[in-house]
């Protein structure tokens, strides 16, 4: 399994961060709302955006990147990788968990993304992958907005509810890995 080097980005070290979840949610929402210029703003193929541009463009939007099975959780990161990083369309997966569990069998993903397997080594902008549970055999995937000692604040989409992209929070206990562009390692 390919593993990225751990470390700091812009002086932030998730292993020592001790902020409270409600503060993290306030900051995340302030960043989202502070950048809202237009709820319907979309970007053309050649115009890349940053993480917060992406959130403001797709909040409450049902993203169906591959046009299969309706808006699934995996569609949101794939749209993010395209709009923010300019990556090509990646191969399909049976479930979100397969982005980590089958990483070594996906040459296109391996070319653009490295796999970080330590549950506490996520960074803002990473895509976090959660393993399967009794209630969800497919796992889950979301984009990391902020990190606290106990939670990840994420931009996500629920493939069961199909109610559009939203900001949520998750504990680390089922994180099986993060996907990070090689340029950010």
C-alpha atoms as a printed R data frame, in Angstrom:
    type eleno elety resid chain resno       x      y       z
1   ATOM     1    CA   UNK     A     1   0.000  0.000   0.000
2   ATOM     2    CA   UNK     A     2   1.368  3.422  -0.934
3   ATOM     3    CA   UNK     A     3   1.612  5.787   1.989
4   ATOM     4    CA   UNK     A     4   2.239  9.532   1.859
5   ATOM     5    CA   UNK     A     5   4.693 11.167   4.213
6   ATOM     6    CA   UNK     A     6   3.098 12.685   7.290
7   ATOM     7    CA   UNK     A     7   3.778 16.230   8.301
8   ATOM     8    CA   UNK     A     8   2.668 19.777   8.547
9   ATOM     9    CA   UNK     A     9   0.960 21.930   5.993
10  ATOM    10    CA   UNK     A    10   0.899 25.687   6.475
11  ATOM    11    CA   UNK     A    11   1.977 25.262  10.100
12  ATOM    12    CA   UNK     A    12  -1.043 23.109  11.021
13  ATOM    13    CA   UNK     A    13  -0.404 19.771  12.664
14  ATOM    14    CA   UNK     A    14  -3.584 17.727  13.157
15  ATOM    15    CA   UNK     A    15  -1.910 15.569  15.816
16  ATOM    16    CA   UNK     A    16  -1.609 18.511  18.222
17  ATOM    17    CA   UNK     A    17  -4.724 20.503  17.288
18  ATOM    18    CA   UNK     A    18  -7.101 20.691  20.242
19  ATOM    19    CA   UNK     A    19  -9.901 22.969  19.011
20  ATOM    20    CA   UNK     A    20 -13.496 22.227  19.925
21  ATOM    21    CA   UNK     A    21 -15.955 20.891  17.349
22  ATOM    22    CA   UNK     A    22 -18.412 23.755  17.700
23  ATOM    23    CA   UNK     A    23 -15.579 26.237  17.062
24  ATOM    24    CA   UNK     A    24 -14.514 24.242  14.004
25  ATOM    25    CA   UNK     A    25 -18.069 24.220  12.663
26  ATOM    26    CA   UNK     A    26 -18.349 27.984  13.248
27  ATOM    27    CA   UNK     A    27 -15.097 28.582  11.376
28  ATOM    28    CA   UNK     A    28 -16.108 26.259   8.541
29  ATOM    29    CA   UNK     A    29 -19.500 27.947   8.172
30  ATOM    30    CA   UNK     A    30 -17.918 31.410   8.397
31  ATOM    31    CA   UNK     A    31 -15.549 30.472   5.596
32  ATOM    32    CA   UNK     A    32 -18.363 29.049   3.496
33  ATOM    33    CA   UNK     A    33 -20.715 31.969   4.062
34  ATOM    34    CA   UNK     A    34 -17.939 34.532   3.718
35  ATOM    35    CA   UNK     A    35 -17.183 33.326   0.219
36  ATOM    36    CA   UNK     A    36 -20.794 33.087  -0.975
37  ATOM    37    CA   UNK     A    37 -21.171 35.420  -3.920
38  ATOM    38    CA   UNK     A    38 -23.836 33.440  -5.710
39  ATOM    39    CA   UNK     A    39 -25.490 30.151  -4.805
40  ATOM    40    CA   UNK     A    40 -25.721 29.183  -8.457
41  ATOM    41    CA   UNK     A    41 -22.128 30.063  -9.366
42  ATOM    42    CA   UNK     A    42 -20.484 27.437 -11.560
43  ATOM    43    CA   UNK     A    43 -17.075 27.336 -13.184
44  ATOM    44    CA   UNK     A    44 -16.069 26.393 -16.700
45  ATOM    45    CA   UNK     A    45 -13.779 23.437 -17.365
46  ATOM    46    CA   UNK     A    46 -10.578 25.489 -17.577
47  ATOM    47    CA   UNK     A    47 -11.200 27.659 -14.511
48  ATOM    48    CA   UNK     A    48 -10.015 25.875 -11.398
49  ATOM    49    CA   UNK     A    49 -11.282 26.874  -7.990
50  ATOM    50    CA   UNK     A    50 -10.098 26.372  -4.427
51  ATOM    51    CA   UNK     A    51 -11.751 24.277  -1.721
52  ATOM    52    CA   UNK     A    52 -13.998 27.095  -0.472
53  ATOM    53    CA   UNK     A    53 -15.050 28.070  -3.998
54  ATOM    54    CA   UNK     A    54 -16.026 24.439  -4.489
55  ATOM    55    CA   UNK     A    55 -18.063 24.335  -1.278
56  ATOM    56    CA   UNK     A    56 -19.931 27.522  -2.131
57  ATOM    57    CA   UNK     A    57 -20.606 26.323  -5.670
58  ATOM    58    CA   UNK     A    58 -22.023 22.931  -4.638
59  ATOM    59    CA   UNK     A    59 -23.585 23.368  -1.185
60  ATOM    60    CA   UNK     A    60 -27.141 21.936  -1.257
61  ATOM    61    CA   UNK     A    61 -26.527 20.662  -4.803
62  ATOM    62    CA   UNK     A    62 -27.121 17.037  -5.780
63  ATOM    63    CA   UNK     A    63 -23.851 16.139  -7.509
64  ATOM    64    CA   UNK     A    64 -24.006 13.182  -9.918
65  ATOM    65    CA   UNK     A    65 -20.520 13.184 -11.480
66  ATOM    66    CA   UNK     A    66 -20.750  9.845 -13.294
67  ATOM    67    CA   UNK     A    67 -24.488 10.026 -14.105
68  ATOM    68    CA   UNK     A    68 -24.989  6.543 -12.583
69  ATOM    69    CA   UNK     A    69 -27.099  5.660  -9.549
70  ATOM    70    CA   UNK     A    70 -27.980  9.312  -8.870
71  ATOM    71    CA   UNK     A    71 -26.029 11.527  -6.449
72  ATOM    72    CA   UNK     A    72 -23.763  9.235  -4.417
73  ATOM    73    CA   UNK     A    73 -21.181 10.195  -1.794
74  ATOM    74    CA   UNK     A    74 -18.362  9.262  -4.222
75  ATOM    75    CA   UNK     A    75 -19.623 11.730  -6.823
76  ATOM    76    CA   UNK     A    76 -18.799 14.790  -4.700
77  ATOM    77    CA   UNK     A    77 -15.039 14.075  -4.320
78  ATOM    78    CA   UNK     A    78 -14.787 13.135  -7.976
79  ATOM    79    CA   UNK     A    79 -16.334 16.494  -8.908
80  ATOM    80    CA   UNK     A    80 -13.929 18.161  -6.429
81  ATOM    81    CA   UNK     A    81 -10.882 16.456  -7.913
82  ATOM    82    CA   UNK     A    82 -11.978 17.628 -11.349
83  ATOM    83    CA   UNK     A    83 -12.969 21.215 -10.500
84  ATOM    84    CA   UNK     A    84 -10.231 22.020  -7.972
85  ATOM    85    CA   UNK     A    85  -7.322 19.877  -9.156
86  ATOM    86    CA   UNK     A    86  -8.113 19.385 -12.840
87  ATOM    87    CA   UNK     A    87  -7.878 15.592 -12.595
88  ATOM    88    CA   UNK     A    88  -9.453 13.366 -15.268
89  ATOM    89    CA   UNK     A    89 -12.428 11.117 -14.676
90  ATOM    90    CA   UNK     A    90 -11.357  8.224 -12.434
91  ATOM    91    CA   UNK     A    91 -12.445  4.608 -12.594
92  ATOM    92    CA   UNK     A    92 -15.703  3.536 -10.964
93  ATOM    93    CA   UNK     A    93 -15.862  1.730  -7.635
94  ATOM    94    CA   UNK     A    94 -18.460 -0.576  -6.080
95  ATOM    95    CA   UNK     A    95 -18.417  1.391  -2.834
96  ATOM    96    CA   UNK     A    96 -16.626  4.381  -1.312
97  ATOM    97    CA   UNK     A    97 -14.474  2.093   0.834
98  ATOM    98    CA   UNK     A    98 -12.935  0.677  -2.355
99  ATOM    99    CA   UNK     A    99 -11.130  3.977  -2.974
100 ATOM   100    CA   UNK     A   100  -8.777  2.801  -0.203
101 ATOM   101    CA   UNK     A   101  -9.219 -0.986  -0.192
102 ATOM   102    CA   UNK     A   102  -8.610 -1.278  -3.958
103 ATOM   103    CA   UNK     A   103  -6.240  1.685  -4.299
104 ATOM   104    CA   UNK     A   104  -3.358 -0.438  -5.596
105 ATOM   105    CA   UNK     A   105  -5.602 -1.779  -8.380
106 ATOM   106    CA   UNK     A   106  -6.522  1.708  -9.657
107 ATOM   107    CA   UNK     A   107  -3.672  3.066 -11.808
108 ATOM   108    CA   UNK     A   108  -5.321  6.406 -12.620
109 ATOM   109    CA   UNK     A   109  -6.005  7.212  -8.960
110 ATOM   110    CA   UNK     A   110  -2.473  6.137  -8.023
111 ATOM   111    CA   UNK     A   111  -1.054  8.507 -10.617
112 ATOM   112    CA   UNK     A   112  -2.816 11.545  -9.130
113 ATOM   113    CA   UNK     A   113  -3.504 10.680  -5.484
114 ATOM   114    CA   UNK     A   114  -1.478  9.236  -2.660
115 ATOM   115    CA   UNK     A   115  -3.019  7.195   0.127
116 ATOM   116    CA   UNK     A   116  -2.541  8.228   3.761
117 ATOM   117    CA   UNK     A   117  -3.620  5.417   6.077
118 ATOM   118    CA   UNK     A   118  -3.212  6.993   9.546
119 ATOM   119    CA   UNK     A   119  -6.729  8.025  10.725
120 ATOM   120    CA   UNK     A   120  -5.370 11.122  12.517
121 ATOM   121    CA   UNK     A   121  -3.198 12.388   9.620
122 ATOM   122    CA   UNK     A   122  -5.871 14.100   7.561
123 ATOM   123    CA   UNK     A   123  -5.560 17.665   6.325
124 ATOM   124    CA   UNK     A   124  -7.954 20.275   5.060
125 ATOM   125    CA   UNK     A   125  -8.671 19.437   1.414
126 ATOM   126    CA   UNK     A   126  -8.007 15.690   1.738
127 ATOM   127    CA   UNK     A   127 -10.716 13.225   0.820
128 ATOM   128    CA   UNK     A   128 -11.468 11.006   3.822
129 ATOM   129    CA   UNK     A   129 -12.692  7.443   3.287
130 ATOM   130    CA   UNK     A   130 -14.718  5.552   5.894
131 ATOM   131    CA   UNK     A   131 -15.027  1.779   6.009
132 ATOM   132    CA   UNK     A   132 -18.182 -0.314   5.785
133 ATOM   133    CA   UNK     A   133 -20.536 -0.635   8.763
134 ATOM   134    CA   UNK     A   134 -23.470 -2.879   9.633
135 ATOM   135    CA   UNK     A   135 -25.855 -0.251   8.208
136 ATOM   136    CA   UNK     A   136 -23.740  0.723   5.192
137 ATOM   137    CA   UNK     A   137 -21.768 -1.952   3.354
138 ATOM   138    CA   UNK     A   138 -20.351  0.585   0.865
139 ATOM   139    CA   UNK     A   139 -18.513  2.889   3.264
140 ATOM   140    CA   UNK     A   140 -18.527  6.661   2.911
141 ATOM   141    CA   UNK     A   141 -16.313  9.396   1.521
142 ATOM   142    CA   UNK     A   142 -16.175 13.165   2.160
143 ATOM   143    CA   UNK     A   143 -13.911 16.193   1.733
144 ATOM   144    CA   UNK     A   144 -12.118 17.416   4.868
145 ATOM   145    CA   UNK     A   145 -12.837 21.058   5.783
146 ATOM   146    CA   UNK     A   146 -11.433 21.126   9.312
147 ATOM   147    CA   UNK     A   147  -9.933 18.825  11.907
148 ATOM   148    CA   UNK     A   148 -10.372 18.690  15.681
149 ATOM   149    CA   UNK     A   149  -9.086 16.206  18.225
150 ATOM   150    CA   UNK     A   150 -12.354 14.231  18.127
151 ATOM   151    CA   UNK     A   151 -14.030 15.057  14.828
152 ATOM   152    CA   UNK     A   152 -13.553 15.793  11.165
153 ATOM   153    CA   UNK     A   153 -15.664 18.608   9.735
154 ATOM   154    CA   UNK     A   154 -16.444 17.560   6.164
155 ATOM   155    CA   UNK     A   155 -18.255 18.507   2.971
156 ATOM   156    CA   UNK     A   156 -20.270 15.425   2.049
157 ATOM   157    CA   UNK     A   157 -23.190 13.973   0.169
158 ATOM   158    CA   UNK     A   158 -25.414 11.127   1.362
159 ATOM   159    CA   UNK     A   159 -25.985  8.494  -1.316
160 ATOM   160    CA   UNK     A   160 -28.958  7.021   0.554
161 ATOM   161    CA   UNK     A   161 -30.871 10.228   1.310
162 ATOM   162    CA   UNK     A   162 -29.813 11.922  -1.961
163 ATOM   163    CA   UNK     A   163 -30.465 15.331  -0.363
164 ATOM   164    CA   UNK     A   164 -27.477 17.220  -1.762
165 ATOM   165    CA   UNK     A   165 -24.062 18.296  -0.529
166 ATOM   166    CA   UNK     A   166 -23.782 19.596   3.026
167 ATOM   167    CA   UNK     A   167 -21.338 20.202   5.859
168 ATOM   168    CA   UNK     A   168 -21.206 17.470   8.486
169 ATOM   169    CA   UNK     A   169 -19.047 16.023  11.229
170 ATOM   170    CA   UNK     A   170 -17.598 12.548  11.735
171 ATOM   171    CA   UNK     A   171 -15.549 10.808  14.408
172 ATOM   172    CA   UNK     A   172 -12.272  9.154  13.423
173 ATOM   173    CA   UNK     A   173 -13.249  5.623  14.548
174 ATOM   174    CA   UNK     A   174 -14.119  4.317  11.057
175 ATOM   175    CA   UNK     A   175 -11.583  6.252   8.953
176 ATOM   176    CA   UNK     A   176  -9.635  3.844   6.739
177 ATOM   177    CA   UNK     A   177  -7.610  6.434   4.846
178 ATOM   178    CA   UNK     A   178  -7.254  9.784   3.137
179 ATOM   179    CA   UNK     A   179  -6.570 10.544  -0.497
180 ATOM   180    CA   UNK     A   180  -4.324 13.524  -1.145
181 ATOM   181    CA   UNK     A   181  -2.975 14.938  -4.429
182 ATOM   182    CA   UNK     A   182   0.691 14.077  -4.853
183 ATOM   183    CA   UNK     A   183   1.482 17.790  -5.220
184 ATOM   184    CA   UNK     A   184   0.346 18.300  -1.595
185 ATOM   185    CA   UNK     A   185   2.586 15.617  -0.087
